[in-house]
Amino acid sequence: MIPGPTYVYACPDCQYRVTKRSLASGNTFGATHYSDMRVDAPMMPSYPRITKCERCDCTFWLDEETKVEGAIMPRIAHFYDDGFTPSETKNPAFGDQLELDPAKELEREEIKDALFMKVQRNDDDELYLRYLLMWAYHKQLEDGSLMREALNKDLDYVKNIDAILNLIKEDENGHLFRAELNRFAGRFERSLELL
């Protein structure tokens, strides 16, 4: 794994700054692949594409529109800690902050809020958020903080699965993934038909 630059992004509402790392090169050696399309790869970590501002609670995308032009953190920050504290000399790219924290991943309820507020700009954004929501549920199943019985009664979960089925194209991921999504939703007969 070769880390790339760490970029600075500003909240569009209050200009609060956060950082986001990038990868110059990575690989999937030793990765764990899940049937819900999630991949845990130690040598290819994923970084959030969307975050929530800690100052004003605005949910915003970490993209070219919110990137602070020319603000790239020194690469040495990758190897020592998650944050980077500059010297007392004020860096104009940091706005009114002396130090910057990394952008945080959205939690399950924050993802639901983002979808409700329709922060997605296109189908790709929506699919990304819906995958994140599905994975958040599944991670809770894995760690035991959510029981299968409770998940089966959660209408938001099933609606999210249905939305993913509507968003993915017929040729994308094939019938196997569609069968798995139907299995997640408890539609076992439909899953067997697809298989």
Sequence and secondary structure as in RCSB ss.txt:
>XXXX:A:sequence
MIPGPTYVYACPDCQYRVTKRSLASGNTFGATHYSDMRVDAPMMPSYPRITKCERCDCTFWLDEETKVEGAIMPR
IAHFYDDGFTPSETKNPAFGDQLELDPAKELEREEIKDALFMKVQRNDDDELYLRYLLMWAYHKQLEDGSLMREA
LNKDLDYVKNIDAILNLIKEDENGHLFRAELNRFAGRFERSLELL
>XXXX:A:secstr
 EE  EEEEE TTT  EEEE  EEE   TT EE TTS EE TTS    SEEE TTT  EEE STTTEEEEEEE T
THHHH SSB   SS  GGGTT SSBEE     HHHHHHHHHTT   SHHHHHHHHHHHHHHHHHHHHHTSS HHH
HHT HHHHHHHHHHHHHS TTSSHHHHHHHHHHHTT HHHHHHH 
